[in-house]
């Protein structure tokens, strides 16, 4: 297995993986979407709310804010010694207090742990008009995307087979395929049909259908994939991928332990 | 208020609303602004394109 990175920034990544089974790469995708734990506000006490939004809506909006996650200091409430009642090992308390006229942003939330902070400080929670106020106390906990999308760290994770476009020698440069390609990756250069960016091909085969003499063949390489992923900010794209892989390893270990016990 | 995340993919779009609405009010093309803000997918683009803020409408009746 080898990986070629095409694009890697803080919260976005695109790379090619060669010689890998589809099952493994799909497992990785699913693990990043549903299994990697992240921090999100899960319990809220509203002491004062005279804004235009109902308490429930405020709770939903606050819940959806992504927080930077530290998996070393916190554990999932289900796995905690306190049995999910809430202790310093499994939850972080936060407060928010604002008086209008002002727009309350996610950056106004005061966290008791400096490592657990809103990943994006410019998320508007509610706009307060004159004399309106919002006072609340919240508890952030770890959770997984399987339970609620607010804990989903991976965004738009997906993959496709690596496209291979072969133009055969009997191509008569009629140019019919160029207009058919929805991605516009086929061009005519010095009367020869050329492919500009094969990675952009979506394997739709419209070009092969347009060709009367079957001179263009589009195929997805069986065990090579282009993977594309984004993070919501709770992890960097690189760490999210690592955590995704770690989760699979841990699950496999657990399964192994259960199976050995049965024997 | 603008929804925090895209309904479909879960990407954070609310933090881009202020710049988007300000620039569109200055008669910039919404499509160009969305490209500038790196809102790529059409699920996220429709979130900003189709949003109507209602806070000012409701505020007098509080």
Interface residues (C-beta under 8 A of the other chain):
Chain A: X50 X52 X53 X61 X64 X65 X66 X119 X120 X122 X123 X124 X125 X126 X127 X129 X132 X149 X152 X155 X156 X230 X232 X233
Chain B: X1 X2 X4 X5 X9 X10 X11 X12 X14 X15 X17 X18 X41 X54 X55 X58 X59 X62
